[in-house]
Each structure stands twice: as structure tokens, then as C-alpha cells.
Amino acid sequence: MPQLTIARIRNLVRALDYAVSVHAAEELEDDNLTILDLENILLTGKIIERQREPHTREIKAVVRGHSLDAVEAESVVKLGHNGTLVVITVYLII
């Protein structure tokens, strides 16, 4: 499976090749963020941390960027089995 880099994340977002988990959709709504805010976070952000799931060994990336209103936020993403970007969660940095 290809490595999860910020360039790969941006390419997948630009190609609209991503899926938003139910949890992430709920978090977007709770924080009054839109899908465009999420895309901006991923397109302007940097990977600040990589995490490995202990059971599945999947690599997740924490991306810190900005919403359209320039509010700092983070999103946790991973590559799905078919190469699609999966957005696990998103949240504001307060």
C-alpha cells in the first residue's frame, strides 16, 4: 500500500477520492464546519503525527490545517483498502 504523505492526501482530496466516516460527519456538524472546511484543512495542513493501530497495523495521520475561516483544526485520516482516503475524525483546536 502506498505511503500516506501530505502530497498523497492532497491529491486524493483534489480528486474527491475520499470518504467521511459517520463520526467525522457528526464532528463536522458539532463544530459548525462544512465539507469545504474539511477539504481546506487537508489541503492547507501538515502531517503533525503518525499513529499505528495496534490491532490492524494501519497507519493514520493527524493533519493540522485551517478551516475556511482560518480557524486551526485537525483531522485524522488513513488510506482505505482500495486506496481511498478515509476521514476518521475532525476537530477544532481551541
C-alpha positions, 0 to 999 in steps of 0.5 A, spaced: 500 500 500 502 506 498 505 511 503 500 516 506 504 523 505 501 530 505 502 530 497 498 523 497 492 526 501 492 532 497 491 529 491 486 524 493 482 530 496 483 534 489 480 528 486 474 527 491 477 520 492 475 520 499 470 518 504 467 521 511 466 516 516 459 517 520 463 520 526 467 525 522 460 527 519 457 528 526 464 532 528 463 536 522 456 538 524 458 539 532 463 544 530 459 548 525 464 546 519 462 544 512 465 539 507 469 545 504 472 546 511 474 539 511 477 539 504 481 546 506 484 543 512 487 537 508 489 541 503 492 547 507 495 542 513 501 538 515 502 531 517 503 533 525 503 525 527 503 518 525 499 513 529 499 505 528 493 501 530 495 496 534 490 491 532 490 492 524 497 495 523 494 501 519 497 507 519 493 514 520 495 521 520 493 527 524 493 533 519 493 540 522 490 545 517 485 551 517 478 551 516 475 556 511 475 561 516 482 560 518 480 557 524 486 551 526 483 544 526 485 537 525 483 531 522 485 524 522 485 520 516 488 513 513 488 510 506 482 505 505 483 498 502 482 500 495 486 506 496 481 511 498 482 516 503 478 515 509 476 521 514 476 518 521 475 524 525 475 532 525 476 537 530 477 544 532 483 546 536 481 551 541 
